[in-house]
Amino acid sequence: QGQLLAKSWSSLFGGQAGAAPQNPIYSFNGRNVLTDPLWPHRLAWHGSTPRGARARRWDCQGWRSSGPGEGLAAALGERPLMPGQRHNCSEA
């Protein structure tokens, strides 16, 4: 919808503690992930190190539902988003 999510990479992933998104964030199927009950955990999955590089062990790349795996994610509204916490790749 043309709404600004963040002014820069550093403001999105660094930001100040407790900063919450001011605008809706929509999934690819048009659901608002901040309010829709389909998104119970409201995580920002990023799989990145604090400097923005790919965290190869924790990015869920190549994960399949038949196997274990963990990726890095942070709860939307938490700052900073990186490094995040490890979450099971099968988590909604």
Secondary structure as UniProt FT lines:
FT   HELIX           9..13
FT   TURN            17..18
FT   TURN            28..29
FT   TURN            33..35
FT   TURN            37..38
FT   STRAND          43..45
FT   TURN            50..51
FT   HELIX           56..58
FT   TURN            61..62
FT   TURN            65..66
FT   STRAND          70..75
FT   TURN            76..77
FT   STRAND          85..88
FT   TURN            89..90
//
